[in-house]
């Protein structure tokens, strides 16, 4: 049985992977409706300040959205592409952020009674992020995931409460 909200870092074939879980007090369909709305991406993902769909078909496989990351006066853009989806169950994204390279973000939604256990697995694929990937980077990803999944839970649960 998965432990909720825990850090799990394992080494498989010289590759570190961080996985974080979050129990959301709403159904998988409620969670999916937030994941399927590209205009909400910048609200639940830690880092982007805004997002714009590049394709009307989000979250169909191959659809993309552009996001902006701001740090004070500095801003840059990235693109996220849907690589796999199973509506209401799985969403796999590839985020591309210029010089840092690309990362895979896999979100799995598991029914947990009347709630949803969201499992997030993210790791660098290409570029500088992949080259520098190590246990210290995994700690930073865990901090990012904690904030990201808490934001996702807040948006979903607030929307669920409003509709109930």
C-alpha positions as CSV (number, residue, x, y, z in Angstrom):
1,X,0.0,0.0,0.0
2,X,1.5,3.4,-0.9
3,X,2.3,5.8,2.0
4,X,0.6,9.1,1.5
5,X,2.7,12.2,1.1
6,X,6.0,10.4,1.4
7,X,9.3,10.8,-0.2
8,X,10.4,7.8,-2.2
9,X,13.8,7.9,-3.9
10,X,15.2,4.7,-5.4
11,X,18.2,3.9,-7.5
12,X,17.5,1.8,-10.5
13,X,20.3,1.2,-13.0
14,X,22.2,4.3,-11.8
15,X,19.1,6.4,-12.2
16,X,17.4,8.3,-9.4
17,X,13.7,8.7,-9.3
18,X,11.5,10.7,-7.0
19,X,7.9,9.9,-6.5
20,X,5.4,11.8,-4.4
21,X,1.8,11.0,-3.5
22,X,-1.1,13.2,-2.5
23,X,-4.5,12.2,-1.4
24,X,-7.1,14.6,-2.9
25,X,-10.6,14.7,-1.3
26,X,-12.4,14.4,-4.7
27,X,-13.0,11.8,-7.4
28,X,-10.5,11.0,-10.1
29,X,-12.9,12.7,-12.6
30,X,-12.8,15.9,-10.5
31,X,-9.0,15.8,-10.5
32,X,-8.9,15.0,-14.3
33,X,-11.1,18.0,-15.1
34,X,-8.4,20.3,-13.6
35,X,-5.6,18.5,-15.4
36,X,-7.5,18.7,-18.6
37,X,-7.9,22.5,-18.4
38,X,-4.8,24.1,-20.0
39,X,-5.6,27.5,-18.5
40,X,-5.2,26.1,-15.0
41,X,-1.7,24.7,-15.6
42,X,0.0,27.8,-14.3
43,X,-2.1,27.7,-11.1
44,X,-1.2,24.2,-10.0
45,X,2.3,23.7,-11.4
46,X,5.1,25.3,-9.4
47,X,7.2,27.6,-11.6
48,X,4.9,28.8,-14.4
49,X,3.1,32.1,-13.8
50,X,0.8,31.6,-16.8
51,X,-0.1,29.1,-19.5
52,X,-1.5,29.4,-23.0
53,X,-2.8,26.4,-25.0
54,X,-1.0,26.1,-28.4
55,X,-3.5,23.4,-29.6
56,X,-7.2,23.3,-29.0
57,X,-7.1,19.6,-28.3
58,X,-5.4,19.7,-24.9
59,X,-4.9,17.1,-23.3
60,X,-4.8,14.9,-26.5
61,X,-1.5,13.2,-27.2
62,X,0.7,15.6,-29.0
63,X,-1.1,18.8,-27.9
64,X,1.0,21.5,-26.4
65,X,0.8,24.6,-24.2
66,X,3.2,27.4,-23.6
67,X,4.0,28.5,-20.1
68,X,5.9,31.5,-18.7
69,X,8.3,31.4,-15.8
70,X,9.0,34.8,-14.0
71,X,11.7,35.6,-11.5
72,X,11.5,39.3,-10.7
73,X,12.1,41.2,-14.0
74,X,13.3,38.1,-15.7
75,X,10.9,35.9,-17.7
76,X,11.3,33.0,-20.1
77,X,9.0,30.5,-21.8
78,X,8.7,26.8,-22.1
79,X,6.5,24.3,-23.9
80,X,4.7,21.3,-22.4
81,X,3.6,18.4,-24.7
82,X,1.2,15.6,-23.8
83,X,3.0,12.3,-24.5
84,X,0.4,9.9,-23.0
85,X,-3.0,10.1,-21.6
86,X,-5.7,7.7,-20.2
87,X,-8.5,10.1,-19.3
88,X,-9.3,10.0,-15.6
89,X,-6.3,7.8,-14.9
90,X,-3.0,9.0,-16.3
91,X,-1.4,12.1,-17.8
92,X,2.2,12.0,-19.0
93,X,3.8,15.3,-20.1
94,X,7.2,16.4,-21.5
95,X,8.2,19.9,-20.3
96,X,10.8,21.6,-22.4
97,X,12.6,24.6,-20.9
98,X,15.2,25.9,-23.3
99,X,18.7,25.5,-21.9
100,X,17.7,23.2,-19.1
101,X,16.4,20.6,-21.5
102,X,13.3,18.4,-21.1
103,X,11.6,16.6,-18.2
104,X,9.0,13.8,-18.0
105,X,6.1,14.4,-15.6
106,X,3.8,11.4,-15.0
107,X,0.6,11.9,-13.0
108,X,-1.4,8.8,-12.1
109,X,-4.8,9.0,-10.5
110,X,-5.9,6.1,-8.4
111,X,-9.4,5.8,-6.8
112,X,-9.0,5.7,-3.0
113,X,-12.5,5.1,-1.7
114,X,-14.3,8.3,-2.7
115,X,-11.1,10.2,-3.0
116,X,-8.1,10.1,-5.4
117,X,-4.5,9.2,-4.7
118,X,-2.4,11.2,-7.1
119,X,1.1,9.9,-7.8
120,X,3.6,12.2,-9.4
121,X,6.9,11.0,-10.9
122,X,9.2,13.6,-12.6
123,X,12.7,13.3,-13.9
124,X,14.9,15.1,-16.4
125,X,15.2,13.5,-19.9
126,X,17.5,15.6,-22.0
127,X,19.8,18.6,-21.7
128,X,21.5,20.2,-18.8
129,X,18.9,18.9,-16.3
130,X,19.6,15.3,-17.4
131,X,23.3,15.8,-17.2
132,X,23.2,17.3,-13.7
133,X,20.5,14.9,-12.4
134,X,21.6,13.6,-8.9
135,X,20.2,13.0,-5.4
136,X,20.4,16.7,-4.6
137,X,18.3,17.5,-7.6
138,X,15.8,14.9,-6.5
139,X,15.4,16.8,-3.1
140,X,14.6,20.0,-5.1
141,X,12.1,18.0,-7.2
142,X,10.4,16.7,-4.0
143,X,10.0,20.2,-2.7
144,X,8.5,21.3,-6.0
145,X,6.2,18.2,-6.0
146,X,5.0,18.9,-2.5
147,X,3.9,22.4,-3.5
148,X,2.5,21.3,-6.9
149,X,0.4,18.5,-5.5
150,X,-0.8,20.8,-2.6
151,X,-1.9,23.4,-5.2
152,X,-3.6,20.8,-7.3
153,X,-5.5,19.5,-4.3
154,X,-6.5,23.0,-3.3
155,X,-7.9,23.8,-6.7
156,X,-9.7,20.4,-7.1
157,X,-11.1,20.4,-3.6
158,X,-12.3,24.0,-3.8
159,X,-14.0,23.3,-7.1
160,X,-15.5,20.1,-5.8
161,X,-16.9,21.9,-2.7
162,X,-18.4,24.6,-4.8
163,X,-20.2,22.1,-7.0
164,X,-21.4,19.9,-4.0
